Amino acid sequence: MTRSLIFGSNGYIGRHLSHEIEKYSNDYYCFDIQEKSVDQKANYRQFDVTHSSEFAKLPSDVDYIFWFSGLTGTSNGFDHYSEFIEVNEVGLLNLLDWMRKSDCKARIIFPSTRLIYKGKDEVLKEDADKEAKTIYALNKLSAEYSLQMYAHVFGIKYTVFRICVPYGNMFGQDYSYGTIGFFLSNAKQNKPIPLFGDGSLKRTFTHVEDICEVILQSIQYPETLNQIFNIGGENFSLSEVASQFASLYNVPVANLDWPELALKIESGHTVFDSSKLHSIIRYEYKHQLIDEIRKLKQYK
């Protein structure tokens, strides 16, 4: 790996990626919407992906563009649909337009989501049925199609990695993101851990360090060019994970009735089949979710 651009470097996965990439290259540049880098990186620059004119300032002689910029959310996308579309879809199209006009030969590395799948009580391969129930999921699905379109028409290179439930933090014990962060926050405040329904919905959980390492290692294989991959991990029901936190912090699990909106946008079981990726890269995952939860005992 030689020169890379990392967009969204202040975000959850982008921040970890900009840390992990130092094992592979010291020639990379970080961008995000905030004025300053959360890690005070000297190679950071404020960047608004919705302004097409900003892209003209970028170097075109790069090898990888990690596009981790974007808004995340579920129901809040309905209230802020314009912003979600502008950042998540138009932002990527601004990048693609600049690349074709500048003749940039970089490969785009793009993170997608479990939320594009139509959930089923079976493992999901990359060609499983799709169903976007939120604006955010629609943004991600649209972005995948945009990447495939520009690859076909203009020869732009890409690799998409679909991520189910990320967790963990390499910058301390503040698990501030997603499902695990939600469970931990309630438990630390001595509150019941809420679960809608019986908590039987199943997910694939992957530590953020493993996510970054899988991405950075696999893109070095030519077989991953212009492909879409599920990233694997460990499979648990939400109730199994919630119970671990409840036991650790001595709080109850509260099974609640589904709110109407939450039930309508729930995707169902999403357990990933990552055999396509691991037929190319022989990666051994470093982290186990239960062990990571138990480590939190020393930080209580």
The 8 nearest C-alpha neighbors of each residue, nearest first, counted from 0:
[[1, 24, 23, 2, 62, 219, 3, 63],
 [0, 2, 24, 26, 62, 3, 61, 25],
 [3, 1, 26, 61, 27, 62, 0, 63],
 [4, 2, 27, 63, 64, 61, 62, 28],
 [3, 5, 64, 28, 27, 29, 65, 63],
 [6, 4, 65, 29, 8, 64, 28, 30],
 [7, 5, 30, 66, 68, 67, 8, 31],
 [6, 8, 68, 67, 31, 13, 10, 9],
 [7, 9, 13, 14, 6, 10, 29, 30],
 [10, 8, 14, 7, 37, 13, 31, 36],
 [11, 9, 13, 7, 8, 14, 12, 68],
 [10, 12, 14, 13, 15, 9, 176, 8],
 [11, 13, 15, 14, 10, 16, 207, 67],
 [14, 12, 8, 16, 10, 7, 15, 11],
 [13, 15, 8, 9, 17, 16, 12, 10],
 [16, 14, 18, 12, 13, 17, 19, 11],
 [15, 17, 13, 19, 18, 14, 211, 20],
 [16, 18, 14, 20, 15, 19, 13, 8],
 [17, 19, 15, 16, 20, 21, 14, 22],
 [20, 18, 16, 21, 17, 22, 15, 211],
 [19, 21, 22, 23, 17, 18, 16, 24],
 [20, 22, 24, 23, 19, 25, 18, 17],
 [23, 21, 20, 19, 24, 25, 18, 215],
 [24, 22, 21, 20, 0, 25, 19, 215],
 [25, 23, 21, 26, 20, 22, 0, 1],
 [24, 26, 21, 27, 23, 20, 22, 1],
 [27, 25, 2, 24, 1, 3, 28, 21],
 [26, 28, 3, 2, 4, 25, 29, 24],
 [27, 29, 4, 42, 5, 43, 3, 30],
 [30, 28, 43, 5, 8, 6, 4, 42],
 [31, 29, 6, 44, 45, 46, 43, 8],
 [30, 32, 7, 46, 45, 33, 6, 8],
 [31, 33, 46, 47, 45, 34, 30, 7],
 [34, 32, 35, 31, 45, 36, 46, 9],
 [33, 35, 45, 32, 36, 44, 31, 46],
 [36, 34, 33, 37, 45, 39, 43, 44],
 [35, 37, 39, 38, 40, 43, 9, 34],
 [36, 38, 39, 9, 35, 40, 14, 8],
 [39, 37, 36, 40, 9, 14, 35, 41],
 [40, 38, 36, 37, 41, 35, 43, 42],
 [41, 39, 42, 38, 43, 36, 37, 29],
 [40, 42, 43, 39, 36, 44, 28, 29],
 [41, 43, 28, 40, 29, 44, 27, 30],
 [44, 42, 29, 40, 41, 30, 28, 36],
 [45, 43, 30, 46, 29, 42, 31, 35],
 [44, 46, 34, 31, 32, 30, 33, 35],
 [45, 47, 32, 31, 30, 48, 44, 53],
 [48, 46, 32, 49, 50, 45, 31, 53],
 [47, 49, 90, 50, 46, 86, 51, 93],
 [48, 50, 90, 47, 86, 51, 85, 89],
 [51, 49, 48, 52, 53, 47, 93, 90],
 [50, 52, 93, 53, 54, 49, 48, 94],
 [51, 53, 50, 54, 55, 56, 93, 49],
 [54, 52, 55, 51, 56, 50, 47, 46],
 [55, 53, 56, 57, 52, 51, 97, 94],
 [54, 56, 53, 57, 52, 97, 51, 58],
 [57, 55, 54, 53, 58, 52, 59, 46],
 [56, 58, 54, 55, 59, 53, 4, 60],
 [59, 57, 60, 56, 61, 55, 103, 54],
 [58, 60, 103, 61, 57, 101, 102, 104],
 [61, 59, 58, 103, 62, 104, 105, 2],
 [62, 60, 2, 105, 59, 3, 63, 58],
 [61, 63, 105, 2, 3, 106, 1, 104],
 [64, 62, 3, 106, 105, 61, 107, 65],
 [63, 65, 107, 4, 3, 66, 5, 108],
 [64, 66, 5, 108, 107, 67, 6, 4],
 [65, 67, 6, 109, 68, 108, 64, 5],
 [68, 66, 7, 6, 13, 65, 69, 110],
 [67, 69, 7, 6, 66, 31, 70, 87],
 [70, 68, 87, 86, 67, 71, 7, 83],
 [69, 71, 83, 87, 86, 72, 68, 135],
 [72, 70, 135, 69, 73, 76, 83, 75],
 [71, 73, 75, 76, 135, 74, 70, 134],
 [72, 74, 75, 133, 76, 135, 71, 134],
 [73, 75, 76, 77, 72, 133, 78, 261],
 [76, 74, 78, 77, 73, 72, 79, 80],
 [75, 77, 79, 80, 134, 74, 78, 73],
 [78, 76, 80, 75, 79, 74, 134, 133],
 [77, 79, 75, 76, 80, 74, 81, 82],
 [80, 78, 76, 82, 81, 77, 83, 75],
 [79, 81, 83, 76, 77, 82, 78, 84],
 [82, 80, 84, 83, 79, 85, 76, 78],
 [81, 83, 85, 84, 80, 79, 86, 87],
 [84, 82, 80, 86, 81, 85, 87, 70],
 [85, 83, 88, 81, 87, 82, 86, 80],
 [86, 84, 89, 82, 83, 88, 87, 81],
 [85, 87, 90, 83, 84, 69, 88, 49],
 [86, 88, 69, 84, 83, 90, 85, 138],
 [87, 89, 84, 91, 90, 85, 86, 138],
 [90, 88, 85, 92, 91, 86, 93, 87],
 [91, 89, 48, 49, 86, 93, 88, 92],
 [90, 92, 94, 93, 88, 89, 95, 87],
 [91, 93, 89, 95, 94, 90, 96, 88],
 [94, 92, 90, 96, 91, 51, 95, 89],
 [93, 95, 91, 97, 92, 96, 98, 90],
 [94, 96, 92, 98, 97, 93, 91, 99],
 [97, 95, 93, 99, 98, 94, 92, 100],
 [96, 98, 94, 100, 95, 99, 101, 93],
 [99, 97, 103, 95, 101, 96, 100, 102],
 [98, 100, 102, 96, 97, 101, 95, 153],
 [101, 99, 97, 102, 98, 96, 103, 95],
 [100, 102, 98, 103, 99, 97, 59, 55],
 [103, 101, 99, 100, 98, 104, 59, 97],
 [102, 104, 98, 59, 101, 105, 60, 99],
 [103, 105, 102, 106, 62, 155, 61, 60],
 [106, 104, 62, 63, 61, 103, 64, 107],
 [105, 107, 156, 63, 157, 64, 62, 108],
 [108, 106, 157, 64, 65, 63, 109, 156],
 [109, 107, 65, 158, 157, 66, 64, 159],
 [108, 110, 159, 66, 107, 160, 158, 65],
 [111, 109, 160, 161, 159, 67, 162, 112],
 [112, 110, 161, 160, 139, 162, 109, 159],
 [111, 113, 161, 162, 114, 163, 115, 110],
 [112, 114, 163, 115, 116, 162, 161, 269],
 [115, 113, 112, 116, 136, 266, 131, 132],
 [114, 116, 131, 136, 129, 113, 130, 140],
 [117, 115, 129, 130, 114, 118, 113, 128],
 [116, 118, 130, 129, 128, 266, 119, 115],
 [117, 119, 267, 268, 266, 269, 116, 120],
 [120, 118, 268, 121, 267, 117, 269, 122],
 [119, 121, 268, 118, 122, 269, 267, 270],
 [122, 120, 119, 123, 270, 268, 269, 118],
 [121, 123, 270, 271, 272, 124, 120, 269],
 [124, 122, 271, 272, 127, 270, 121, 125],
 [123, 125, 272, 127, 126, 271, 122, 273],
 [124, 126, 127, 229, 228, 123, 227, 272],
 [125, 127, 124, 128, 123, 129, 116, 227],
 [128, 126, 124, 125, 123, 129, 116, 117],
 [129, 127, 117, 116, 126, 130, 118, 123],
 [130, 128, 116, 117, 115, 127, 131, 126],
 [129, 131, 117, 116, 115, 132, 128, 114],
 [130, 132, 136, 115, 137, 133, 114, 129],
 [131, 133, 264, 130, 136, 134, 266, 137],
 [134, 132, 136, 135, 131, 73, 137, 264],
 [133, 135, 137, 76, 136, 138, 77, 80],
 [134, 136, 138, 133, 137, 76, 72, 139],
 [137, 135, 131, 139, 133, 115, 138, 114],
 [136, 138, 134, 140, 131, 135, 139, 141],
 [139, 137, 135, 141, 136, 140, 88, 87],
 [140, 138, 142, 136, 141, 137, 111, 143],
 [139, 141, 137, 143, 142, 138, 115, 136],
 [142, 140, 138, 144, 139, 143, 137, 145],
 [141, 143, 145, 139, 140, 144, 138, 88],
 [144, 142, 140, 146, 145, 141, 139, 147],
 [143, 145, 147, 141, 142, 146, 148, 140],
 [146, 144, 142, 148, 143, 147, 141, 149],
 [145, 147, 143, 149, 144, 148, 150, 142],
 [146, 148, 144, 150, 145, 149, 151, 143],
 [147, 149, 145, 151, 150, 146, 144, 152],
 [150, 148, 152, 153, 146, 151, 147, 155],
 [149, 151, 155, 154, 147, 148, 153, 152],
 [150, 152, 148, 149, 154, 153, 147, 155],
 [151, 153, 149, 150, 154, 148, 155, 147],
 [154, 152, 149, 150, 155, 151, 99, 148],
 [155, 153, 150, 151, 152, 156, 149, 99],
 [154, 156, 150, 153, 149, 157, 104, 106],
 [157, 155, 106, 150, 225, 107, 154, 105],
 [158, 156, 107, 225, 106, 108, 224, 159],
 [157, 159, 108, 225, 226, 224, 227, 109],
 [160, 158, 227, 109, 110, 108, 228, 226],
 [161, 159, 228, 110, 229, 111, 227, 109],
 [160, 162, 111, 229, 112, 110, 228, 230],
 [161, 163, 112, 230, 113, 111, 160, 164],
 [162, 164, 113, 203, 112, 165, 204, 161],
 [165, 163, 204, 203, 205, 162, 166, 202],
 [166, 164, 205, 206, 207, 204, 163, 162],
 [165, 167, 206, 207, 179, 205, 164, 176],
 [168, 166, 206, 207, 174, 169, 165, 291],
 [167, 169, 170, 174, 171, 172, 173, 207],
 [168, 170, 171, 167, 15, 208, 172, 207],
 [171, 169, 168, 172, 173, 15, 167, 174],
 [172, 170, 173, 169, 168, 174, 167, 298],
 [171, 173, 174, 168, 170, 298, 295, 169],
 [174, 172, 175, 171, 168, 170, 180, 167],
 [175, 173, 180, 167, 172, 168, 176, 179],
 [174, 176, 180, 173, 177, 181, 179, 184],
 [175, 177, 180, 174, 179, 178, 166, 11],
 [178, 176, 180, 179, 181, 175, 166, 165],
 [177, 179, 181, 180, 182, 176, 164, 166],
 [180, 178, 182, 181, 177, 183, 166, 176],
 [179, 181, 175, 176, 174, 183, 177, 178],
 [182, 180, 178, 184, 179, 183, 177, 185],
 [183, 181, 179, 185, 180, 184, 192, 186],
 [182, 184, 186, 180, 185, 181, 187, 179],
 [185, 183, 181, 187, 186, 182, 180, 188],
 [184, 186, 190, 188, 183, 182, 187, 192],
 [185, 187, 189, 183, 188, 184, 190, 248],
 [188, 186, 184, 189, 185, 183, 248, 190],
 [187, 189, 185, 186, 190, 184, 183, 191],
 [190, 188, 186, 187, 250, 185, 191, 248],
 [189, 191, 185, 188, 186, 192, 250, 187],
 [192, 190, 251, 252, 250, 253, 193, 185],
 [191, 193, 252, 253, 185, 182, 190, 251],
 [194, 192, 253, 252, 254, 191, 255, 195],
 [195, 193, 254, 198, 255, 253, 196, 192],
 [196, 194, 255, 257, 256, 254, 198, 197],
 [195, 197, 198, 256, 255, 254, 257, 194],
 [196, 198, 199, 254, 195, 194, 238, 255],
 [199, 197, 238, 237, 200, 196, 194, 195],
 [198, 200, 236, 197, 238, 237, 201, 196],
 [201, 199, 268, 236, 198, 237, 267, 202],
 [202, 200, 236, 268, 235, 269, 237, 199],
 [201, 203, 270, 269, 234, 235, 236, 204],
 [202, 204, 234, 270, 233, 163, 232, 164],
 [205, 203, 164, 233, 232, 165, 234, 202],
 [206, 204, 232, 165, 164, 166, 207, 210],
 [205, 207, 166, 209, 167, 208, 165, 286],
 [206, 208, 210, 209, 166, 165, 167, 211],
 [209, 207, 211, 210, 206, 212, 15, 169],
 [208, 210, 212, 206, 207, 211, 213, 284],
 [211, 209, 207, 213, 208, 212, 214, 206],
 [210, 212, 214, 208, 209, 16, 213, 215],
 [211, 213, 209, 215, 214, 210, 216, 208],
 [214, 212, 210, 216, 211, 215, 217, 209],
 [215, 213, 211, 217, 212, 216, 218, 210],
 [216, 214, 212, 213, 217, 218, 211, 20],
 [217, 215, 213, 214, 218, 219, 212, 280],
 [216, 218, 219, 214, 220, 215, 213, 280],
 [219, 217, 220, 216, 215, 223, 214, 221],
 [218, 220, 217, 216, 221, 215, 0, 223],
 [219, 221, 218, 222, 217, 223, 279, 224],
 [222, 220, 223, 224, 219, 218, 217, 225],
 [221, 223, 220, 224, 279, 226, 218, 225],
 [224, 222, 221, 226, 220, 218, 225, 158],
 [223, 225, 226, 222, 221, 158, 157, 156],
 [226, 224, 157, 158, 156, 223, 227, 150],
 [225, 227, 158, 224, 223, 159, 228, 157],
 [228, 226, 159, 160, 158, 125, 225, 229],
 [229, 227, 160, 276, 161, 159, 230, 125],
 [228, 230, 161, 273, 160, 231, 271, 125],
 [231, 229, 273, 162, 161, 228, 160, 232],
 [232, 230, 273, 271, 229, 272, 203, 205],
 [231, 233, 205, 204, 203, 234, 230, 284],
 [234, 232, 204, 203, 235, 205, 231, 287],
 [233, 235, 203, 202, 204, 270, 232, 201],
 [236, 234, 201, 202, 239, 237, 233, 203],
 [235, 237, 201, 239, 200, 199, 238, 202],
 [236, 238, 198, 240, 239, 200, 241, 201],
 [237, 239, 198, 241, 236, 240, 242, 199],
 [240, 238, 236, 242, 237, 241, 235, 243],
 [241, 239, 237, 243, 242, 238, 236, 244],
 [240, 242, 238, 244, 243, 239, 237, 245],
 [243, 241, 245, 239, 240, 244, 238, 246],
 [242, 244, 246, 240, 241, 245, 247, 239],
 [245, 243, 247, 241, 246, 242, 248, 186],
 [246, 244, 250, 242, 249, 248, 243, 247],
 [247, 245, 249, 243, 244, 248, 242, 250],
 [246, 248, 244, 245, 249, 243, 296, 293],
 [247, 249, 245, 250, 246, 186, 244, 187],
 [250, 248, 246, 245, 247, 251, 244, 189],
 [249, 251, 245, 248, 191, 189, 186, 190],
 [252, 250, 191, 245, 253, 192, 249, 190],
 [251, 253, 192, 191, 193, 245, 254, 250],
 [252, 254, 193, 192, 191, 194, 255, 251],
 [255, 253, 194, 195, 196, 193, 197, 252],
 [256, 254, 195, 196, 194, 253, 257, 193],
 [257, 255, 196, 195, 258, 254, 194, 197],
 [256, 258, 195, 262, 196, 259, 255, 261],
 [259, 257, 261, 260, 262, 256, 195, 255],
 [258, 260, 262, 261, 257, 263, 264, 256],
 [261, 259, 263, 262, 258, 264, 74, 257],
 [262, 260, 258, 264, 263, 259, 265, 257],
 [261, 263, 265, 259, 260, 264, 257, 258],
 [262, 264, 260, 261, 265, 259, 132, 266],
 [263, 265, 132, 261, 262, 266, 260, 133],
 [266, 264, 262, 267, 263, 261, 132, 260],
 [265, 267, 118, 117, 264, 114, 268, 132],
 [268, 266, 118, 265, 269, 200, 119, 117],
 [267, 269, 118, 201, 200, 119, 120, 270],
 [270, 268, 202, 118, 201, 267, 271, 113],
 [269, 271, 202, 122, 203, 123, 268, 201],
 [272, 270, 123, 122, 273, 203, 231, 229],
 [271, 273, 124, 123, 122, 274, 229, 231],
 [274, 272, 231, 229, 275, 276, 230, 271],
 [275, 273, 277, 276, 272, 278, 231, 229],
 [276, 274, 278, 273, 277, 228, 279, 229],
 [277, 275, 274, 278, 279, 273, 228, 280],
 [278, 276, 280, 274, 279, 275, 281, 273],
 [277, 279, 275, 276, 274, 280, 281, 273],
 [280, 278, 277, 276, 281, 222, 275, 217],
 [279, 281, 277, 282, 217, 278, 276, 216],
 [282, 280, 277, 279, 283, 278, 276, 217],
 [281, 283, 280, 284, 213, 277, 216, 212],
 [284, 282, 285, 281, 209, 213, 286, 280],
 [283, 285, 286, 209, 282, 232, 287, 206],
 [286, 284, 283, 209, 287, 208, 206, 282],
 [285, 287, 284, 206, 288, 291, 209, 290],
 [288, 286, 290, 289, 291, 285, 233, 206],
 [287, 289, 291, 290, 292, 286, 204, 206],
 [288, 290, 292, 291, 287, 293, 243, 240],
 [291, 289, 293, 292, 287, 288, 294, 286],
 [290, 292, 288, 294, 289, 293, 287, 295],
 [293, 291, 289, 294, 290, 295, 288, 244],
 [294, 292, 290, 295, 291, 296, 289, 247],
 [295, 293, 291, 296, 292, 290, 297, 298],
 [294, 296, 298, 293, 297, 292, 299, 291],
 [297, 295, 294, 299, 298, 293, 247, 292],
 [296, 298, 295, 299, 294, 293, 172, 292],
 [297, 299, 295, 296, 172, 294, 173, 293],
 [298, 296, 297, 295, 187, 248, 247, 294]]
